[in-house]
Amino acid sequence: MFRSSGWRRASGVLAAMSFMVISAGAPSASALPRSDEYPMFKSLHGGMCVDVNMNDHNTWSRLTVWDCNGGDNQRWSGGFMAGGNIQNLGNQKCMDAADPNNDDTGPNGNDVGTFPCKQAATHNQAFFWRGTDAGLGYGPIETPFAGRKCLEIRVNPANPYAVPPRGTPVQLWDCNGSPWQQWKLFKFSSK
């Protein structure tokens, strides 16, 4: 049973993944077709995907991890390796490090969500995937926000290697190479 009414069943062979760089300006909603050709970010720790919680379309929506299901709320577009905005196909908003004071500071544990894409490039919406196509293809998703932070699954400090439950938030933390900071571009297939 899937929890998102906006979920679309992936069908057929997925088109080859293309990397497109979104300019520093905010992309229009019409610039991103709803398509299965866009990848998801799959975690090394637990094998779940970055997910817009409950396919939320509010102004700011928290990111969590959930079973990879091919829904548009798990699909992303952007200049993954070149940096810049990474935009969600489901709600057409950009990955965003919460920065309510607009002061480019964020402690470890700072929430990550989606927010309307900003016209000017800002650190809290600039994310870079540092993975490779070699080996397993995992790498961190980094942002220059608040120094240099990485996207990670909020783990249980008493047992950080336990598989996180569905709906666990993602957050920013100092980059440290841990498995809960490792992501790969993943294409879902229902076959």
Secondary structure, DSSP 8 states (H G I E B T S, - for coil): --S-TT-----SS----------SS---GGGS---TTS-EEEETTTS-EEEEGGG--SSSEEEEEE-----GGG-EEE-TTT-S-EEETTT--EEEE--TT-SS---TTEEEEEE---SS--GGG--EE---SSTT--B-EEE-TTSSEEEEE---TTSTTS---TT-BEEEEE----GGG-EEEE-----
